[in-house]
């Protein structure tokens, strides 16, 4: 009987690789791994689950047991995956995207997110977008206009205003700055 476990702080392909290595070291067979979720071949007994939990924590991950935390982690994973790891356009309605993928009402999910996290879901999305903008600025391969278009901002001015509001500096000032002050995805 398959079991699905949810893991917090899986935010990139390297995280998937790290969790895969942990499962292999502990000889826990699995069917598939994606950001935040592992489908196991069979259910884990309490001792194995406890051992897995300890090893995951030593690597910066943690098992998520309660349903509300799982939903919030799914929401975060959808946003991180779409903004940081997808080549498709960001021209989406987040409410539809999240509710279609999780199969629950967006108002419920948004309220749940806000009640557990210290920010709204919309602010979480903005924070992720700005962190991606920082990354693209550092790469120095795209103009600010191209970045604004890729990140689905209506204009460079709107992107610049939001960027300054969150970072305290304009994108140009950030580009010139020696302190790039970027955050890892699990800290956003």
Long-range contacts (C-beta under 8 A, 24 or more apart in sequence): 1-42, 1-43, 2-31, 2-39, 2-40, 2-41, 2-42, 3-39, 3-40, 3-42, 3-43, 3-44, 4-37, 4-38, 4-39, 4-40, 5-37, 5-38, 5-40, 5-44, 5-63, 6-36, 6-37, 6-63, 6-64, 6-69, 6-70, 6-73, 6-74, 7-36, 7-37, 7-38, 7-56, 7-61, 7-62, 7-63, 7-64, 8-36, 8-61, 8-62, 8-63, 8-64, 8-69, 8-73, 9-60, 9-61, 9-62, 9-186, 10-35, 10-36, 10-37, 10-61, 10-77, 11-35, 11-77, 11-80, 11-84, 11-184, 11-185, 11-186, 12-84, 12-85, 12-185, 13-85, 15-61, 18-59, 18-61, 19-56, 19-61, 22-52, 22-55, 22-56, 22-59, 23-52, 25-55, 26-51, 26-52, 26-55, 28-52, 35-77, 35-80, 35-81, 35-85, 36-73, 36-74, 36-76, 36-77, 37-74, 37-77, 60-186, 68-112, 68-116, 69-116, 71-102, 71-104, 71-109, 71-112, 72-112, 72-113, 72-116, 72-117, 74-101, 74-102, 75-102, 75-109, 75-113, 75-121, 76-124, 78-102, 79-124, 79-125, 79-128, 80-128, 80-185, 83-125, 83-128, 83-129, 83-132, 83-151, 84-128, 84-132, 84-135, 84-185, 89-152, 90-129, 90-150, 90-151, 90-152, 91-152, 92-152, 94-121, 94-122, 94-125, 124-188, 126-162, 126-166, 127-166, 127-188, 128-185, 128-188, 130-162, 130-163, 130-166, 130-167, 131-182, 131-183, 131-185, 131-188, 133-159, 133-163, 133-171, 134-167, 134-174, 134-180, 134-182, 135-182, 137-171, 137-174, 137-175, 138-180, 138-182, 140-175, 144-171, 144-172, 147-171
